[in-house]
């Protein structure tokens, strides 16, 4: 049942904080400008050409493709697949010194979805829009697939009735911190 499939982007949110997924879903119908901060605005801008399919691409390239994996129970959308180079590309406005596990897991998930759908992928990269640099990511091996599978299992088994570990450093970078009963912190974006 497609209803039971996990959206790939939610895995990254889950690693950031499971409760943020609850708050996102609870307030998703509100004005989008209320719960966005600079990173989200820039992230949206980095995806604008992809979302609107206005990026200049080769005829065989595929933009904004819906993907799924029956084996892993995942659905999502990939930004760009360059067919001639068998190259999967994710667009980000800015990445730090290195990719977080959640960002890597997102790319691994996209890779497994595309592979299951019959696309050949030999290269994975994140295109950092702020620097115009491609950051290559290793094709996932069996160990990486196990990490992804464990993450999916933890997501499915997560129990909100159990005590949750709160990382206040993350709270200060969470757009929902003013709504969240787990913290009294303000986020860094409100003082921008
Ligand atoms: S404020 Fe902290 S605990 Fe609350 S949703 Fe955000 S990251 Fe999670």
Backbone and ligand atoms as CSV (ligand in chain L), in Angstrom:
chain,resi,resn,atom,element,x,y,z
A,1,UNK,N,N,0.843,-1.197,0.000
A,1,UNK,CA,C,0.000,0.000,0.000
A,1,UNK,C,C,0.878,1.247,0.000
A,2,UNK,N,N,0.671,2.130,-1.011
A,2,UNK,CA,C,1.499,3.331,-1.138
A,2,UNK,C,C,1.357,4.224,0.101
A,3,UNK,N,N,0.194,4.124,0.830
A,3,UNK,CA,C,-0.030,4.931,2.031
A,3,UNK,C,C,1.031,4.656,3.093
A,4,UNK,N,N,1.577,3.460,3.077
A,4,UNK,CA,C,2.566,3.095,4.095
A,4,UNK,C,C,3.989,3.454,3.704
A,5,UNK,N,N,4.145,4.005,2.516
A,5,UNK,CA,C,5.488,4.339,2.062
A,5,UNK,C,C,5.984,5.592,2.790
A,6,UNK,N,N,7.260,5.632,3.031
A,6,UNK,CA,C,7.862,6.788,3.707
A,6,UNK,C,C,8.410,7.737,2.657
A,7,UNK,N,N,8.120,9.030,2.834
A,7,UNK,CA,C,8.700,10.023,1.943
A,7,UNK,C,C,10.192,10.166,2.271
A,8,UNK,N,N,11.026,10.113,1.256
A,8,UNK,CA,C,12.481,10.118,1.467
A,8,UNK,C,C,12.943,11.330,2.284
A,9,UNK,N,N,12.370,12.495,2.017
A,9,UNK,CA,C,12.823,13.691,2.738
A,9,UNK,C,C,12.517,13.597,4.241
A,10,UNK,N,N,11.496,12.807,4.580
A,10,UNK,CA,C,11.128,12.674,5.994
A,10,UNK,C,C,12.206,11.942,6.798
A,11,UNK,N,N,12.991,11.104,6.117
A,11,UNK,CA,C,14.067,10.396,6.835
A,11,UNK,C,C,15.085,11.395,7.386
A,12,UNK,N,N,15.395,12.396,6.573
A,12,UNK,CA,C,16.323,13.444,7.016
A,12,UNK,C,C,15.724,14.210,8.202
A,13,UNK,N,N,14.431,14.539,8.101
A,13,UNK,CA,C,13.744,15.240,9.202
A,13,UNK,C,C,13.748,14.372,10.465
A,14,UNK,N,N,13.561,13.078,10.289
A,14,UNK,CA,C,13.530,12.159,11.432
A,14,UNK,C,C,14.876,12.161,12.161
A,15,UNK,N,N,15.956,12.162,11.390
A,15,UNK,CA,C,17.280,12.193,12.029
A,15,UNK,C,C,17.511,13.532,12.726
A,16,UNK,N,N,16.960,14.606,12.163
A,16,UNK,CA,C,17.105,15.916,12.816
A,16,UNK,C,C,16.345,15.915,14.133
A,17,UNK,N,N,15.082,15.552,14.092
A,17,UNK,CA,C,14.271,15.428,15.306
A,17,UNK,C,C,12.893,14.858,14.956
A,18,UNK,N,N,12.525,13.708,15.514
A,18,UNK,CA,C,11.221,13.109,15.198
A,18,UNK,C,C,10.055,14.056,15.482
A,19,UNK,N,N,10.183,14.864,16.552
A,19,UNK,CA,C,9.053,15.720,16.919
A,19,UNK,C,C,8.835,16.828,15.885
A,20,UNK,N,N,9.896,17.208,15.177
A,20,UNK,CA,C,9.749,18.249,14.145
A,20,UNK,C,C,8.822,17.763,13.030
A,21,UNK,N,N,8.770,16.456,12.794
A,21,UNK,CA,C,7.867,15.911,11.763
A,21,UNK,C,C,6.421,16.112,12.216
A,22,UNK,N,N,6.198,15.834,13.520
A,22,UNK,CA,C,4.848,16.041,14.064
A,22,UNK,C,C,4.445,17.514,13.914
A,23,UNK,N,N,5.343,18.436,14.305
A,23,UNK,CA,C,5.004,19.865,14.241
A,23,UNK,C,C,4.812,20.318,12.791
A,24,UNK,N,N,5.635,19.786,11.910
A,24,UNK,CA,C,5.489,20.151,10.495
A,24,UNK,C,C,4.105,19.752,9.983
A,25,UNK,N,N,3.696,18.533,10.307
A,25,UNK,CA,C,2.397,18.057,9.836
A,25,UNK,C,C,1.241,18.796,10.501
A,26,UNK,N,N,1.441,19.173,11.779
A,26,UNK,CA,C,0.378,19.873,12.496
A,26,UNK,C,C,0.166,21.288,11.949
A,27,UNK,N,N,1.248,21.917,11.465
A,27,UNK,CA,C,1.144,23.321,11.055
A,27,UNK,C,C,1.356,23.529,9.560
A,28,UNK,N,N,1.334,22.448,8.776
A,28,UNK,CA,C,1.656,22.563,7.357
A,28,UNK,C,C,0.632,23.388,6.581
A,29,UNK,N,N,-0.602,23.494,7.098
A,29,UNK,CA,C,-1.624,24.240,6.363
A,29,UNK,C,C,-1.539,25.746,6.613
A,30,UNK,N,N,-0.691,26.135,7.570
A,30,UNK,CA,C,-0.586,27.569,7.863
A,30,UNK,C,C,0.251,28.247,6.784
A,31,UNK,N,N,0.191,29.585,6.751
A,31,UNK,CA,C,0.955,30.368,5.782
A,31,UNK,C,C,2.407,29.906,5.779
A,32,UNK,N,N,2.907,29.521,4.621
A,32,UNK,CA,C,4.272,29.017,4.506
A,32,UNK,C,C,5.319,30.004,4.964
A,33,UNK,N,N,4.978,31.307,4.971
A,33,UNK,CA,C,5.984,32.296,5.378
A,33,UNK,C,C,6.186,32.323,6.891
A,34,UNK,N,N,5.226,31.734,7.638
A,34,UNK,CA,C,5.317,31.805,9.096
A,34,UNK,C,C,6.433,30.914,9.625
A,35,UNK,N,N,6.564,29.730,9.052
A,35,UNK,CA,C,7.536,28.777,9.574
A,35,UNK,C,C,8.644,28.477,8.574
A,36,UNK,N,N,9.211,29.526,8.035
A,36,UNK,CA,C,10.395,29.344,7.203
A,36,UNK,C,C,11.476,30.282,7.703
A,37,UNK,N,N,12.710,29.869,7.548
A,37,UNK,CA,C,13.843,30.688,7.925
A,37,UNK,C,C,14.766,30.747,6.710
A,38,UNK,N,N,15.834,31.527,6.862
A,38,UNK,CA,C,16.726,31.733,5.713
A,38,UNK,C,C,17.119,30.440,4.997
A,39,UNK,N,N,17.550,29.386,5.734
A,39,UNK,CA,C,17.961,28.167,5.020
A,39,UNK,C,C,16.860,27.581,4.147
A,40,UNK,N,N,15.608,27.625,4.651
A,40,UNK,CA,C,14.513,27.071,3.865
A,40,UNK,C,C,14.239,27.935,2.616
A,41,UNK,N,N,14.313,29.278,2.820
A,41,UNK,CA,C,14.079,30.187,1.689
A,41,UNK,C,C,15.136,29.958,0.611
A,42,UNK,N,N,16.398,29.854,1.051
A,42,UNK,CA,C,17.475,29.631,0.075
A,42,UNK,C,C,17.346,28.259,-0.576
A,43,UNK,N,N,16.968,27.269,0.240
A,43,UNK,CA,C,16.791,25.911,-0.293
A,43,UNK,C,C,15.725,25.888,-1.367
A,44,UNK,N,N,14.625,26.610,-1.118
A,44,UNK,CA,C,13.545,26.672,-2.108
A,44,UNK,C,C,14.033,27.338,-3.383
A,45,UNK,N,N,14.812,28.419,-3.196
A,45,UNK,CA,C,15.331,29.142,-4.360
A,45,UNK,C,C,16.261,28.243,-5.172
A,46,UNK,N,N,17.060,27.415,-4.473
A,46,UNK,CA,C,17.990,26.520,-5.167
A,46,UNK,C,C,17.237,25.488,-5.991
A,47,UNK,N,N,16.012,25.172,-5.564
A,47,UNK,CA,C,15.210,24.151,-6.258
A,47,UNK,C,C,14.246,24.739,-7.290
A,48,UNK,N,N,14.184,26.076,-7.339
A,48,UNK,CA,C,13.147,26.721,-8.171
A,48,UNK,C,C,13.163,26.200,-9.613
A,49,UNK,N,N,14.350,26.219,-10.245
A,49,UNK,CA,C,14.428,25.795,-11.655
A,49,UNK,C,C,14.042,24.320,-11.821
A,50,UNK,N,N,14.414,23.518,-10.806
A,50,UNK,CA,C,14.084,22.088,-10.859
A,50,UNK,C,C,12.575,21.910,-10.721
A,51,UNK,N,N,12.010,22.550,-9.676
A,51,UNK,CA,C,10.576,22.390,-9.420
A,51,UNK,C,C,9.743,22.859,-10.607
A,52,UNK,N,N,10.207,23.948,-11.238
A,52,UNK,CA,C,9.447,24.499,-12.369
A,52,UNK,C,C,9.903,23.901,-13.701
A,53,UNK,N,N,10.856,22.976,-13.632
A,53,UNK,CA,C,11.407,22.282,-14.824
A,53,UNK,C,C,11.877,23.275,-15.869
A,54,UNK,N,N,12.555,24.337,-15.410
A,54,UNK,CA,C,13.051,25.346,-16.346
A,54,UNK,C,C,14.575,25.327,-16.449
A,55,UNK,N,N,15.208,24.330,-15.808
A,55,UNK,CA,C,16.660,24.215,-15.868
A,55,UNK,C,C,17.067,23.835,-17.291
A,56,UNK,N,N,18.166,24.422,-17.766
A,56,UNK,CA,C,18.658,24.073,-19.100
A,56,UNK,C,C,19.321,22.697,-19.037
A,57,UNK,N,N,18.743,21.717,-19.719
A,57,UNK,CA,C,19.248,20.341,-19.625
A,57,UNK,C,C,19.357,19.718,-21.012
A,58,UNK,N,N,20.045,18.574,-21.067
A,58,UNK,CA,C,20.128,17.795,-22.310
A,58,UNK,C,C,18.775,17.100,-22.549
A,59,UNK,N,N,18.477,16.775,-23.823
A,59,UNK,CA,C,17.157,16.167,-24.121
A,59,UNK,C,C,16.880,14.893,-23.315
A,60,UNK,N,N,17.920,14.103,-23.027
A,60,UNK,CA,C,17.702,12.842,-22.308
A,60,UNK,C,C,17.651,13.003,-20.792
A,61,UNK,N,N,17.969,14.180,-20.287
A,61,UNK,CA,C,17.978,14.374,-18.831
A,61,UNK,C,C,16.552,14.330,-18.277
A,62,UNK,N,N,16.448,13.904,-17.033
A,62,UNK,CA,C,15.132,13.811,-16.394
A,62,UNK,C,C,15.141,14.709,-15.159
A,63,UNK,N,N,14.185,15.644,-15.091
A,63,UNK,CA,C,14.105,16.550,-13.938
A,63,UNK,C,C,12.893,16.207,-13.095
A,64,UNK,N,N,13.039,16.392,-11.786
A,64,UNK,CA,C,11.889,16.324,-10.880
A,64,UNK,C,C,11.075,15.042,-11.088
A,65,UNK,N,N,11.757,13.915,-11.050
A,65,UNK,CA,C,11.099,12.628,-11.319
A,65,UNK,C,C,10.630,11.978,-10.018
A,66,UNK,N,N,9.374,11.537,-9.995
A,66,UNK,CA,C,8.866,10.790,-8.830
A,66,UNK,C,C,9.460,9.392,-8.844
A,67,UNK,N,N,9.976,8.961,-7.705
A,67,UNK,CA,C,10.621,7.645,-7.623
A,67,UNK,C,C,10.051,6.875,-6.432
A,68,UNK,N,N,10.216,5.567,-6.478
A,68,UNK,CA,C,9.743,4.752,-5.364
A,68,UNK,C,C,10.546,3.464,-5.303
A,69,UNK,N,N,10.513,2.831,-4.148
A,69,UNK,CA,C,11.118,1.511,-3.982
A,69,UNK,C,C,10.122,0.634,-3.229
A,70,UNK,N,N,9.720,-0.457,-3.882
A,70,UNK,CA,C,8.827,-1.411,-3.211
A,70,UNK,C,C,9.611,-2.130,-2.122
A,71,UNK,N,N,10.880,-2.441,-2.423
A,71,UNK,CA,C,11.691,-3.185,-1.449
A,71,UNK,C,C,11.852,-2.404,-0.134
A,72,UNK,N,N,12.133,-1.108,-0.244
A,72,UNK,CA,C,12.397,-0.318,0.963
A,72,UNK,C,C,11.163,0.411,1.479
A,73,UNK,N,N,10.107,0.456,0.693
A,73,UNK,CA,C,8.898,1.164,1.117
A,73,UNK,C,C,9.088,2.670,1.131
A,74,UNK,N,N,9.732,3.180,0.084
A,74,UNK,CA,C,10.043,4.613,0.019
A,74,UNK,C,C,9.448,5.254,-1.231
A,75,UNK,N,N,9.089,6.539,-1.103
A,75,UNK,CA,C,8.720,7.340,-2.276
A,75,UNK,C,C,9.458,8.667,-2.178
A,76,UNK,N,N,9.603,9.330,-3.305
A,76,UNK,CA,C,10.276,10.631,-3.272
A,76,UNK,C,C,10.342,11.229,-4.657
A,77,UNK,N,N,11.109,12.305,-4.749
A,77,UNK,CA,C,11.307,12.983,-6.029
A,77,UNK,C,C,12.794,13.267,-6.164
A,78,UNK,N,N,13.363,12.914,-7.297
A,78,UNK,CA,C,14.776,13.261,-7.501
A,78,UNK,C,C,14.849,14.583,-8.270
A,79,UNK,N,N,15.935,15.307,-8.055
A,79,UNK,CA,C,16.072,16.603,-8.735
A,79,UNK,C,C,16.438,16.405,-10.205
A,80,UNK,N,N,17.540,15.718,-10.472
A,80,UNK,CA,C,18.013,15.603,-11.860
A,80,UNK,C,C,18.750,14.288,-12.069
A,81,UNK,N,N,18.420,13.636,-13.187
A,81,UNK,CA,C,19.150,12.429,-13.591
A,81,UNK,C,C,19.667,12.679,-15.002
A,82,UNK,N,N,21.002,12.715,-15.119
A,82,UNK,CA,C,21.614,12.903,-16.437
A,82,UNK,C,C,21.834,11.526,-17.040
A,83,UNK,N,N,20.990,11.188,-18.013
A,83,UNK,CA,C,20.979,9.824,-18.542
A,83,UNK,C,C,22.305,9.460,-19.212
A,84,UNK,N,N,22.855,10.383,-20.001
A,84,UNK,CA,C,24.102,10.066,-20.727
A,84,UNK,C,C,25.245,9.729,-19.776
A,85,UNK,N,N,25.271,10.392,-18.638
A,85,UNK,CA,C,26.356,10.169,-17.658
A,85,UNK,C,C,25.929,9.227,-16.544
A,86,UNK,N,N,24.686,8.782,-16.564
A,86,UNK,CA,C,24.121,7.940,-15.490
A,86,UNK,C,C,24.397,8.588,-14.131
A,87,UNK,N,N,24.038,9.849,-14.074
A,87,UNK,CA,C,24.453,10.719,-12.966
A,87,UNK,C,C,23.221,11.264,-12.239
A,88,UNK,N,N,23.114,10.947,-10.954
A,88,UNK,CA,C,22.026,11.459,-10.109
A,88,UNK,C,C,22.531,12.707,-9.379
A,89,UNK,N,N,21.760,13.797,-9.498
A,89,UNK,CA,C,22.208,15.068,-8.904
A,89,UNK,C,C,21.114,15.648,-8.008
A,90,UNK,N,N,21.507,16.007,-6.785
A,90,UNK,CA,C,20.597,16.656,-5.829
A,90,UNK,C,C,21.056,18.109,-5.692
A,91,UNK,N,N,20.119,19.038,-5.709
A,91,UNK,CA,C,20.465,20.453,-5.586
A,91,UNK,C,C,20.293,20.921,-4.147
A,92,UNK,N,N,21.329,21.598,-3.634
A,92,UNK,CA,C,21.237,22.222,-2.303
A,92,UNK,C,C,21.776,23.639,-2.438
A,93,UNK,N,N,21.251,24.546,-1.614
A,93,UNK,CA,C,21.811,25.902,-1.674
A,93,UNK,C,C,23.220,25.913,-1.102
A,94,UNK,N,N,23.348,25.331,0.077
A,94,UNK,CA,C,24.660,25.336,0.735
A,94,UNK,C,C,24.806,24.078,1.558
A,95,UNK,N,N,25.984,23.484,1.523
A,95,UNK,CA,C,26.254,22.383,2.451
A,95,UNK,C,C,27.470,22.792,3.283
A,96,UNK,N,N,27.562,22.233,4.443
A,96,UNK,CA,C,28.670,22.615,5.334
A,96,UNK,C,C,29.968,21.956,4.894
A,97,UNK,N,N,30.818,21.636,5.880
A,97,UNK,CA,C,32.103,21.015,5.563
A,97,UNK,C,C,31.906,19.645,4.928
A,98,UNK,N,N,30.860,18.955,5.363
A,98,UNK,CA,C,30.577,17.644,4.778
A,98,UNK,C,C,29.077,17.380,4.905
A,99,UNK,N,N,28.614,16.362,4.205
A,99,UNK,CA,C,27.180,16.045,4.252
A,99,UNK,C,C,26.829,15.351,5.557
A,100,UNK,N,N,25.648,15.674,6.112
A,100,UNK,CA,C,25.127,14.953,7.281
A,100,UNK,C,C,24.670,13.563,6.845
A,101,UNK,N,N,24.546,12.675,7.836
A,101,UNK,CA,C,24.055,11.327,7.537
A,101,UNK,C,C,22.678,11.391,6.864
A,102,UNK,N,N,21.815,12.292,7.364
A,102,UNK,CA,C,20.469,12.391,6.798
A,102,UNK,C,C,20.500,12.778,5.325
A,103,UNK,N,N,21.419,13.662,4.964
A,103,UNK,CA,C,21.532,14.071,3.560
A,103,UNK,C,C,22.046,12.918,2.708
A,104,UNK,N,N,23.017,12.162,3.263
A,104,UNK,CA,C,23.536,11.007,2.521
A,104,UNK,C,C,22.453,9.944,2.370
A,105,UNK,N,N,21.730,9.697,3.469
A,105,UNK,CA,C,20.679,8.669,3.434
A,105,UNK,C,C,19.633,9.006,2.372
A,106,UNK,N,N,19.361,10.305,2.220
A,106,UNK,CA,C,18.412,10.754,1.201
A,106,UNK,C,C,18.903,10.359,-0.199
A,107,UNK,N,N,20.190,10.581,-0.436
A,107,UNK,CA,C,20.762,10.245,-1.752
A,107,UNK,C,C,20.828,8.738,-1.963
A,108,UNK,N,N,21.180,8.003,-0.905
A,108,UNK,CA,C,21.192,6.534,-1.032
A,108,UNK,C,C,19.791,6.040,-1.380
A,109,UNK,N,N,18.794,6.606,-0.680
A,109,UNK,CA,C,17.402,6.185,-0.925
A,109,UNK,C,C,17.014,6.473,-2.374
A,110,UNK,N,N,17.386,7.648,-2.869
A,110,UNK,CA,C,17.080,7.994,-4.266
A,110,UNK,C,C,17.765,7.014,-5.215
A,111,UNK,N,N,19.001,6.665,-4.892
A,111,UNK,CA,C,19.766,5.724,-5.721
A,111,UNK,C,C,19.045,4.366,-5.788
A,112,UNK,N,N,18.627,3.850,-4.616
A,112,UNK,CA,C,17.977,2.532,-4.607
A,112,UNK,C,C,16.620,2.579,-5.320
A,113,UNK,N,N,15.913,3.687,-5.177
A,113,UNK,CA,C,14.641,3.828,-5.894
A,113,UNK,C,C,14.879,3.809,-7.406
A,114,UNK,N,N,15.818,4.632,-7.871
A,114,UNK,CA,C,16.089,4.695,-9.312
A,114,UNK,C,C,16.536,3.342,-9.849
A,115,UNK,N,N,17.422,2.663,-9.090
A,115,UNK,CA,C,17.928,1.360,-9.532
A,115,UNK,C,C,16.781,0.367,-9.669
A,116,UNK,N,N,15.892,0.364,-8.654
A,116,UNK,CA,C,14.758,-0.569,-8.700
A,116,UNK,C,C,13.835,-0.257,-9.881
A,117,UNK,N,N,13.774,1.015,-10.278
A,117,UNK,CA,C,12.924,1.418,-11.396
A,117,UNK,C,C,13.594,1.170,-12.752
A,118,UNK,N,N,14.830,0.669,-12.718
A,118,UNK,CA,C,15.494,0.311,-13.979
A,118,UNK,C,C,16.473,1.336,-14.510
A,119,UNK,N,N,16.689,2.420,-13.775
A,119,UNK,CA,C,17.670,3.425,-14.190
A,119,UNK,C,C,19.058,2.986,-13.716
A,120,UNK,N,N,20.059,3.180,-14.560
A,120,UNK,CA,C,21.428,2.863,-14.139
A,120,UNK,C,C,22.074,4.128,-13.581
A,121,UNK,N,N,22.594,4.018,-12.388
A,121,UNK,CA,C,23.240,5.173,-11.751
A,121,UNK,C,C,24.686,4.801,-11.430
A,122,UNK,N,N,25.622,5.558,-11.996
A,122,UNK,CA,C,27.038,5.272,-11.746
A,122,UNK,C,C,27.714,6.399,-10.991
A,123,UNK,N,N,26.991,7.494,-10.829
A,123,UNK,CA,C,27.587,8.636,-10.132
A,123,UNK,C,C,26.486,9.382,-9.377
A,124,UNK,N,N,26.814,9.819,-8.166
A,124,UNK,CA,C,25.862,10.609,-7.367
A,124,UNK,C,C,26.584,11.874,-6.911
A,125,UNK,N,N,25.926,13.008,-7.037
A,125,UNK,CA,C,26.539,14.263,-6.583
A,125,UNK,C,C,25.497,15.176,-5.965
A,126,UNK,N,N,25.989,16.058,-5.106
A,126,UNK,CA,C,25.177,17.180,-4.642
A,126,UNK,C,C,25.737,18.420,-5.322
A,127,UNK,N,N,24.869,19.170,-5.979
A,127,UNK,CA,C,25.303,20.429,-6.588
A,127,UNK,C,C,25.015,21.555,-5.600
A,128,UNK,N,N,26.091,22.205,-5.138
A,128,UNK,CA,C,25.952,23.296,-4.161
A,128,UNK,C,C,25.814,24.609,-4.922
A,129,UNK,N,N,24.597,25.137,-4.887
A,129,UNK,CA,C,24.289,26.305,-5.708
A,129,UNK,C,C,25.096,27.543,-5.290
A,130,UNK,N,N,25.333,27.711,-3.996
A,130,UNK,CA,C,26.020,28.927,-3.527
A,130,UNK,C,C,27.468,28.991,-4.009
A,131,UNK,N,N,28.053,27.834,-4.324
A,131,UNK,CA,C,29.461,27.819,-4.778
A,131,UNK,C,C,29.602,27.280,-6.193
A,132,UNK,N,N,28.511,26.764,-6.754
A,132,UNK,CA,C,28.526,26.107,-8.083
A,132,UNK,C,C,29.485,24.922,-8.116
A,133,UNK,N,N,29.597,24.222,-6.990
A,133,UNK,CA,C,30.505,23.067,-6.914
A,133,UNK,C,C,29.695,21.777,-6.801
A,134,UNK,N,N,30.167,20.746,-7.517
A,134,UNK,CA,C,29.585,19.409,-7.381
A,134,UNK,C,C,30.348,18.649,-6.286
A,135,UNK,N,N,29.625,18.108,-5.321
A,135,UNK,CA,C,30.232,17.280,-4.281
A,135,UNK,C,C,29.829,15.831,-4.552
A,136,UNK,N,N,30.794,15.012,-4.924
A,136,UNK,CA,C,30.466,13.619,-5.252
A,136,UNK,C,C,30.244,12.792,-3.992
A,137,UNK,N,N,29.299,11.886,-4.089
A,137,UNK,CA,C,28.963,10.981,-2.983
A,137,UNK,C,C,29.199,9.554,-3.476
A,138,UNK,N,N,29.825,8.742,-2.642
A,138,UNK,CA,C,30.117,7.350,-3.015
A,138,UNK,C,C,28.807,6.580,-3.294
A,139,UNK,N,N,28.839,5.756,-4.315
A,139,UNK,CA,C,27.694,4.871,-4.569
A,139,UNK,C,C,27.526,3.970,-3.333
A,140,UNK,N,N,26.298,3.854,-2.796
A,140,UNK,CA,C,26.144,3.088,-1.545
A,140,UNK,C,C,26.479,1.608,-1.709
A,141,UNK,N,N,27.231,1.080,-0.724
A,141,UNK,CA,C,27.544,-0.351,-0.714
A,141,UNK,C,C,26.585,-1.054,0.258
A,142,UNK,N,N,26.836,-2.321,0.529
A,142,UNK,CA,C,25.928,-3.087,1.394
A,142,UNK,C,C,25.844,-2.494,2.801
A,143,UNK,N,N,27.001,-2.002,3.309
A,143,UNK,CA,C,26.996,-1.389,4.648
A,143,UNK,C,C,26.108,-0.143,4.672
A,144,UNK,N,N,26.218,0.659,3.630
A,144,UNK,CA,C,25.386,1.875,3.553
A,144,UNK,C,C,23.905,1.495,3.463
A,145,UNK,N,N,23.628,0.444,2.694
A,145,UNK,CA,C,22.222,0.014,2.568
A,145,UNK,C,C,21.688,-0.459,3.925
A,146,UNK,N,N,22.575,-1.102,4.714
A,146,UNK,CA,C,22.153,-1.550,6.045
A,146,UNK,C,C,21.838,-0.342,6.948
A,147,UNK,N,N,22.682,0.698,6.841
A,147,UNK,CA,C,22.430,1.921,7.633
A,147,UNK,C,C,21.076,2.510,7.251
A,148,UNK,N,N,20.810,2.554,5.960
A,148,UNK,CA,C,19.529,3.098,5.485
A,148,UNK,C,C,18.359,2.229,5.963
A,149,UNK,N,N,18.532,0.925,5.857
A,149,UNK,CA,C,17.463,0.002,6.276
A,149,UNK,C,C,17.190,0.142,7.778
A,150,UNK,N,N,18.263,0.276,8.567
A,150,UNK,CA,C,18.095,0.462,10.022
A,150,UNK,C,C,17.346,1.764,10.321
A,151,UNK,N,N,17.691,2.806,9.563
A,151,UNK,CA,C,17.028,4.103,9.755
A,151,UNK,C,C,15.527,3.988,9.449
A,152,UNK,N,N,15.201,3.291,8.373
A,152,UNK,CA,C,13.784,3.107,8.006
A,152,UNK,C,C,13.059,2.317,9.096
A,153,UNK,N,N,13.732,1.294,9.617
A,153,UNK,CA,C,13.111,0.481,10.685
A,153,UNK,C,C,12.865,1.328,11.930
A,154,UNK,N,N,13.879,2.157,12.320
A,154,UNK,CA,C,13.705,3.023,13.507
A,154,UNK,C,C,12.548,3.998,13.295
A,155,UNK,N,N,12.452,4.510,12.083
A,155,UNK,CA,C,11.350,5.429,11.763
A,155,UNK,C,C,10.003,4.723,11.971
A,156,UNK,N,N,9.883,3.514,11.422
A,156,UNK,CA,C,8.614,2.791,11.505
A,156,UNK,C,C,8.275,2.398,12.949
A,157,UNK,N,N,9.320,2.134,13.750
A,157,UNK,CA,C,9.080,1.649,15.117
A,157,UNK,C,C,9.036,2.784,16.141
A,158,UNK,N,N,9.266,4.034,15.697
A,158,UNK,CA,C,9.363,5.134,16.665
A,158,UNK,C,C,8.064,5.278,17.450
A,159,UNK,N,N,8.228,5.458,18.768
A,159,UNK,CA,C,7.063,5.525,19.653
A,159,UNK,C,C,7.067,6.876,20.377
A,160,UNK,N,N,6.122,7.742,20.009
A,160,UNK,CA,C,6.072,9.085,20.607
A,160,UNK,C,C,5.736,9.051,22.098
A,161,UNK,N,N,5.207,7.919,22.579
A,161,UNK,CA,C,4.841,7.866,23.998
A,161,UNK,C,C,6.076,7.643,24.883
A,162,UNK,N,N,7.199,7.300,24.247
A,162,UNK,CA,C,8.435,7.091,25.012
A,162,UNK,C,C,9.205,8.405,25.141
A,163,UNK,N,N,10.006,8.563,26.223
A,163,UNK,CA,C,10.796,9.797,26.370
A,163,UNK,C,C,11.703,10.014,25.165
A,164,UNK,N,N,11.824,11.274,24.763
A,164,UNK,CA,C,12.632,11.579,23.579
A,164,UNK,C,C,13.870,12.371,23.975
A,165,UNK,N,N,14.982,12.015,23.387
A,165,UNK,CA,C,16.225,12.754,23.659
A,165,UNK,C,C,16.181,14.080,22.896
A,166,UNK,N,N,16.423,15.185,23.606
A,166,UNK,CA,C,16.364,16.494,22.949
A,166,UNK,C,C,17.767,17.087,22.861
A,167,UNK,N,N,18.145,17.461,21.669
A,167,UNK,CA,C,19.450,18.079,21.437
A,167,UNK,C,C,19.226,19.577,21.264
A,168,UNK,N,N,19.570,20.359,22.315
A,168,UNK,CA,C,19.244,21.789,22.283
A,168,UNK,C,C,19.979,22.532,21.167
A,169,UNK,N,N,21.127,21.980,20.737
A,169,UNK,CA,C,21.825,22.621,19.603
A,169,UNK,C,C,20.943,22.581,18.366
A,170,UNK,N,N,20.249,21.461,18.201
A,170,UNK,CA,C,19.346,21.354,17.054
A,170,UNK,C,C,18.149,22.282,17.236
A,171,UNK,N,N,17.668,22.378,18.475
A,171,UNK,CA,C,16.499,23.245,18.734
A,171,UNK,C,C,16.782,24.685,18.297
A,172,UNK,N,N,18.010,25.148,18.501
A,172,UNK,CA,C,18.326,26.529,18.127
A,172,UNK,C,C,18.387,26.707,16.611
A,173,UNK,N,N,18.315,25.599,15.877
A,173,UNK,CA,C,18.260,25.683,14.413
A,173,UNK,C,C,16.958,25.075,13.878
A,174,UNK,N,N,15.961,25.030,14.748
A,174,UNK,CA,C,14.682,24.427,14.364
A,174,UNK,C,C,13.639,25.532,14.192
A,175,UNK,N,N,12.958,25.532,13.053
A,175,UNK,CA,C,11.979,26.601,12.792
A,175,UNK,C,C,10.744,26.477,13.679
A,176,UNK,N,N,10.566,25.328,14.331
A,176,UNK,CA,C,9.384,25.117,15.176
A,176,UNK,C,C,9.656,25.349,16.652
A,177,UNK,N,N,10.828,25.866,17.006
A,177,UNK,CA,C,11.194,25.899,18.429
A,177,UNK,C,C,10.208,26.720,19.280
A,178,UNK,N,N,9.586,27.758,18.693
A,178,UNK,CA,C,8.640,28.568,19.459
A,178,UNK,C,C,7.322,27.838,19.742
A,179,UNK,N,N,7.101,26.747,19.042
A,179,UNK,CA,C,5.861,25.970,19.221
A,179,UNK,C,C,6.084,24.717,20.039
A,180,UNK,N,N,7.342,24.437,20.341
A,180,UNK,CA,C,7.701,23.123,20.864
A,180,UNK,C,C,7.806,23.147,22.387
A,181,UNK,N,N,7.118,22.213,23.053
A,181,UNK,CA,C,7.132,22.200,24.516
A,181,UNK,C,C,8.405,21.547,25.065
A,182,UNK,N,N,9.272,21.031,24.193
A,182,UNK,CA,C,10.503,20.408,24.675
A,182,UNK,C,C,11.598,21.428,24.976
A,183,UNK,N,N,11.412,22.680,24.538
A,183,UNK,CA,C,12.493,23.638,24.703
A,183,UNK,C,C,11.965,25.050,24.964
A,184,UNK,N,N,12.779,25.851,25.691
A,184,UNK,CA,C,12.475,27.276,25.870
A,184,UNK,C,C,13.406,28.120,25.001
A,185,UNK,N,N,14.256,27.446,24.234
A,185,UNK,CA,C,15.223,28.177,23.407
A,185,UNK,C,C,14.525,28.891,22.257
A,186,UNK,N,N,15.160,29.966,21.799
A,186,UNK,CA,C,14.715,30.624,20.573
A,186,UNK,C,C,15.641,30.144,19.464
A,187,UNK,N,N,15.181,30.188,18.227
A,187,UNK,CA,C,16.119,29.767,17.187
A,187,UNK,C,C,16.960,30.940,16.696
A,188,UNK,N,N,18.069,30.630,16.096
A,188,UNK,CA,C,19.027,31.667,15.699
A,188,UNK,C,C,18.456,32.553,14.590
A,189,UNK,N,N,17.432,32.077,13.876
A,189,UNK,CA,C,16.921,32.839,12.741
A,189,UNK,C,C,16.077,34.022,13.199
A,190,UNK,N,N,15.451,33.901,14.401
A,190,UNK,CA,C,14.593,34.992,14.868
A,190,UNK,C,C,15.387,36.233,15.221
A,191,UNK,N,N,16.705,36.081,15.423
A,191,UNK,CA,C,17.509,37.265,15.743
A,191,UNK,C,C,18.199,37.820,14.514
A,192,UNK,N,N,17.983,37.159,13.315
A,192,UNK,CA,C,18.604,37.654,12.082
A,192,UNK,C,C,18.039,39.011,11.671
L,1,LIG,S1,S,12.542,22.558,19.008
L,1,LIG,FE1,FE,13.963,20.872,19.385
L,1,LIG,S2,S,12.734,19.226,20.258
L,1,LIG,FE2,FE,11.324,20.705,19.344
L,1,LIG,S3,S,10.925,19.952,17.279
L,1,LIG,FE3,FE,12.612,21.372,17.109
L,1,LIG,S4,S,14.494,20.173,17.299
L,1,LIG,FE4,FE,12.766,18.919,18.029
